Amino acid sequence: MTELPGRTPHTPIAVNIEMWFEGDFVSRIEQAAALGFPAIELWTWRDKDLAAGGEALRKHGMTATQFTAWGFGQQVNHPDFPVQDFVAEIEAACAAAALLPGCEMMTVVGGDNIPGLSKEQMHAALIEKLRAAVPVLEAKRKMVILEPMNPYNHPGHCLYGSADGVAICQAVNSPWVRLNWDLFHMQRYEGNLIDNLEMHREWIGYVQFADSPGRNEPSTGEVNYSEVFKRCRELMLPVPFGAECLPLGGDARRAAERLYQVDLASA
């Protein structure tokens, strides 16, 4: 097995340092570098020394792809949530992204169901916030990637699957708002991965993956990731892809080796 299994032969990978490693921000970057990964992704940013992390990434010739600008906290999908508060947070996230080499995207999570509101009302509120953030995104040259979830891992959420995710992007109508197309969530919610990738390719800003149903690395579940990776490359989807998966048994090196073999077979 290669000494640097994170240096996959065909599909560049951004390893999710929150799920793969332990320690502070810089330590996790060092662990990713030791496995050969060319890029990382992360979740929260306010709890990290981004300047130190950016320096560590540059030292190893690595980049960051994206982080979570808006997670499961305040309900951005509530009509009464102030638009200006959301826009201000996106502006702060753009400044944070500028500290990390290569970081041009940030994930937004749509929010859980709100009692008394229909899905249509919640989506309309989300569309309003995203539209308001577009001038900031355009000025800063950053992209929001909206992430649909799945009801098994995230019950009671307001946004599942490709159809609703694409409809929201269409309503926002900006090249600065696309989807974080997490293949794990898409498999659990609707399956038919390759056809849906082909149908909705123009709305995909970023691809994440984990095998289903355990959310571990490829080759540990039901998805033929060699074929999926191959088709993703043929569709010229943006790379790196995000390895938002839990190493089986907590063994990061073994997970990277499995990922390397899956990608090798995708030629």
C-alpha angles and dihedrals in degrees: 000000000000118000090232106041092169088070092082114195101230112013121047111225132208106205118217102237093196093061101034106042146032132221134053124327097270092044091054091050089051090052091050090049091050089059092048100249111159094208145018138210127201142188117221121029107182092071094055137081095239095180091056090044092051090051091051091050092051091048090059096038090246134138138209117232105192148328136200111276094174121022137168097309123091115021107255086175092065115101090220096054106108114257091210092058091056093046091049091053092050090050090052090048090052089055090049092050090055089066093060118070113244096005105142102146140059130192123235120195115211099222138242125289116287116217112249096019126103123226089251092055092049093048091048090054090049091049090051092054094046093049090051091053095052096089090054092047092048093049093048095039092233130135129222112216112200114211123214112205134203128250096232097060096026109032117186095026122145099224126054132160140355102292097060093038092053092045091056092049091049090051092050088048100196132123086222092068118064138140132281093222102206106189091201092060092041092051093049094046105038114350117201088109102174097044091049092048089052094047096047103031095125092060096051114104098166138006124220126179147191130157120261138275099002098043091230128131122299116286093037097088146019104301121098094221095176089066093040093051091047092053092045089057092046088053088050093232114180116277148245097057116215119246096210093167138115114246107242109255090001091282105139096179093051090048091052090049091052090048091050092053093048091051092045088056091051094074 
